[in-house]
């Protein structure tokens, strides 16, 4: 019943990873347009599935895993150096300044 020899396995790995990322770290992307988030998901899916189809699952998932190195660096080293909590993104004013976002989120 449970077989992993199809490309749906890669689709599920990427989808679960993106979903968990948005659940746990989505507050870091609160001002990012939804279209950009959707494009990021679709492009990641296309790249991983394409690599898996042409170069094999091991290569594709290894390539996908390498994308976590910048995430760990940013959240574990870079943000704390700037005085920002790498897990909560607080203080928000420093994080917004780091991202070059407008700090006044309630203006019209």
C-alpha positions as YAML, in Angstrom:
chain: A
units: angstrom
residues:
- id: 1
  name: UNK
  ca: [0.00, 0.00, 0.00]
- id: 2
  name: UNK
  ca: [2.68, 2.52, 1.01]
- id: 3
  name: UNK
  ca: [5.16, 2.88, -1.83]
- id: 4
  name: UNK
  ca: [7.78, 5.58, -2.15]
- id: 5
  name: UNK
  ca: [8.98, 4.84, -5.67]
- id: 6
  name: UNK
  ca: [7.03, 7.66, -7.33]
- id: 7
  name: UNK
  ca: [7.58, 11.40, -7.60]
- id: 8
  name: UNK
  ca: [4.70, 11.93, -5.18]
- id: 9
  name: UNK
  ca: [7.15, 11.14, -2.41]
- id: 10
  name: UNK
  ca: [9.19, 14.25, -3.31]
- id: 11
  name: UNK
  ca: [6.01, 16.31, -3.58]
- id: 12
  name: UNK
  ca: [5.00, 15.25, -0.08]
- id: 13
  name: UNK
  ca: [8.46, 15.91, 1.41]
- id: 14
  name: UNK
  ca: [8.60, 19.42, -0.07]
- id: 15
  name: UNK
  ca: [4.98, 20.18, 0.86]
- id: 16
  name: UNK
  ca: [5.34, 18.98, 4.45]
- id: 17
  name: UNK
  ca: [8.60, 20.90, 4.87]
- id: 18
  name: UNK
  ca: [7.11, 24.13, 3.50]
- id: 19
  name: UNK
  ca: [3.99, 23.70, 5.66]
- id: 20
  name: UNK
  ca: [6.04, 23.14, 8.82]
- id: 21
  name: UNK
  ca: [8.23, 26.10, 7.91]
- id: 22
  name: UNK
  ca: [5.20, 28.36, 7.61]
- id: 23
  name: UNK
  ca: [3.71, 27.07, 10.85]
- id: 24
  name: UNK
  ca: [6.90, 27.42, 12.90]
- id: 25
  name: UNK
  ca: [8.63, 30.35, 11.20]
- id: 26
  name: UNK
  ca: [5.85, 32.05, 9.24]
- id: 27
  name: UNK
  ca: [5.98, 35.12, 11.47]
- id: 28
  name: UNK
  ca: [9.29, 35.98, 9.78]
- id: 29
  name: UNK
  ca: [7.43, 36.36, 6.46]
- id: 30
  name: UNK
  ca: [4.33, 38.21, 7.67]
- id: 31
  name: UNK
  ca: [4.90, 41.14, 5.30]
- id: 32
  name: UNK
  ca: [5.91, 39.03, 2.30]
- id: 33
  name: UNK
  ca: [3.27, 39.01, -0.46]
- id: 34
  name: UNK
  ca: [1.27, 35.80, -0.75]
- id: 35
  name: UNK
  ca: [2.13, 35.61, -4.45]
- id: 36
  name: UNK
  ca: [5.84, 35.46, -3.60]
- id: 37
  name: UNK
  ca: [5.24, 32.70, -1.03]
- id: 38
  name: UNK
  ca: [3.25, 30.70, -3.58]
- id: 39
  name: UNK
  ca: [5.91, 31.20, -6.27]
- id: 40
  name: UNK
  ca: [8.61, 30.07, -3.81]
- id: 41
  name: UNK
  ca: [6.66, 26.87, -3.09]
- id: 42
  name: UNK
  ca: [5.97, 26.11, -6.76]
- id: 43
  name: UNK
  ca: [9.57, 26.79, -7.83]
- id: 44
  name: UNK
  ca: [10.94, 24.63, -5.02]
- id: 45
  name: UNK
  ca: [8.57, 21.84, -5.99]
- id: 46
  name: UNK
  ca: [9.47, 22.05, -9.69]
- id: 47
  name: UNK
  ca: [13.22, 22.08, -8.97]
- id: 48
  name: UNK
  ca: [13.16, 19.16, -6.53]
- id: 49
  name: UNK
  ca: [10.85, 17.00, -8.64]
- id: 50
  name: UNK
  ca: [12.81, 17.85, -11.80]
- id: 51
  name: UNK
  ca: [16.12, 16.97, -10.16]
- id: 52
  name: UNK
  ca: [14.64, 13.75, -8.85]
- id: 53
  name: UNK
  ca: [13.31, 12.78, -12.26]
- id: 54
  name: UNK
  ca: [16.53, 13.52, -14.14]
- id: 55
  name: UNK
  ca: [19.29, 12.96, -11.56]
- id: 56
  name: UNK
  ca: [17.70, 10.72, -8.94]
- id: 57
  name: UNK
  ca: [16.02, 11.03, -5.57]
- id: 58
  name: UNK
  ca: [19.25, 11.06, -3.56]
- id: 59
  name: UNK
  ca: [20.62, 14.03, -5.47]
- id: 60
  name: UNK
  ca: [17.32, 15.93, -5.35]
- id: 61
  name: UNK
  ca: [16.73, 15.49, -1.62]
- id: 62
  name: UNK
  ca: [20.39, 16.24, -0.84]
- id: 63
  name: UNK
  ca: [20.08, 19.45, -2.85]
- id: 64
  name: UNK
  ca: [16.87, 20.29, -0.98]
- id: 65
  name: UNK
  ca: [18.58, 19.62, 2.37]
- id: 66
  name: UNK
  ca: [21.43, 21.99, 1.46]
- id: 67
  name: UNK
  ca: [18.90, 24.84, 1.34]
- id: 68
  name: UNK
  ca: [18.64, 24.59, 5.12]
- id: 69
  name: UNK
  ca: [22.23, 25.75, 5.65]
- id: 70
  name: UNK
  ca: [21.34, 29.41, 4.97]
- id: 71
  name: UNK
  ca: [18.22, 29.08, 7.15]
- id: 72
  name: UNK
  ca: [20.27, 27.80, 10.09]
- id: 73
  name: UNK
  ca: [22.91, 30.47, 9.53]
- id: 74
  name: UNK
  ca: [20.38, 33.33, 9.37]
- id: 75
  name: UNK
  ca: [18.27, 32.21, 12.33]
- id: 76
  name: UNK
  ca: [21.10, 30.85, 14.46]
- id: 77
  name: UNK
  ca: [23.94, 33.31, 13.82]
- id: 78
  name: UNK
  ca: [23.04, 36.39, 11.79]
- id: 79
  name: UNK
  ca: [19.82, 37.46, 13.52]
- id: 80
  name: UNK
  ca: [21.22, 37.04, 17.07]
- id: 81
  name: UNK
  ca: [24.26, 39.13, 16.06]
- id: 82
  name: UNK
  ca: [21.83, 41.90, 15.08]
- id: 83
  name: UNK
  ca: [20.06, 41.66, 18.46]
- id: 84
  name: UNK
  ca: [17.06, 39.78, 17.06]
- id: 85
  name: UNK
  ca: [15.76, 36.51, 18.50]
- id: 86
  name: UNK
  ca: [16.22, 33.90, 15.75]
- id: 87
  name: UNK
  ca: [13.14, 31.95, 16.85]
- id: 88
  name: UNK
  ca: [10.61, 34.70, 17.60]
- id: 89
  name: UNK
  ca: [11.83, 37.60, 15.47]
- id: 90
  name: UNK
  ca: [11.68, 40.01, 18.38]
- id: 91
  name: UNK
  ca: [12.10, 42.88, 18.84]
- id: 92
  name: UNK
  ca: [9.93, 43.48, 15.80]
- id: 93
  name: UNK
  ca: [11.32, 46.97, 15.21]
- id: 94
  name: UNK
  ca: [14.85, 45.60, 14.73]
- id: 95
  name: UNK
  ca: [13.60, 42.74, 12.56]
- id: 96
  name: UNK
  ca: [11.57, 45.10, 10.36]
- id: 97
  name: UNK
  ca: [14.61, 47.34, 10.04]
- id: 98
  name: UNK
  ca: [16.72, 44.29, 9.09]
- id: 99
  name: UNK
  ca: [14.20, 43.33, 6.39]
- id: 100
  name: UNK
  ca: [13.82, 46.99, 5.31]
- id: 101
  name: UNK
  ca: [10.08, 46.83, 5.95]
- id: 102
  name: UNK
  ca: [7.99, 49.81, 7.01]
- id: 103
  name: UNK
  ca: [7.59, 49.69, 10.79]
- id: 104
  name: UNK
  ca: [4.17, 51.35, 10.75]
- id: 105
  name: UNK
  ca: [1.98, 48.37, 9.87]
- id: 106
  name: UNK
  ca: [-1.30, 50.17, 10.57]
- id: 107
  name: UNK
  ca: [-0.96, 53.09, 8.17]
- id: 108
  name: UNK
  ca: [-3.37, 53.32, 5.26]
...
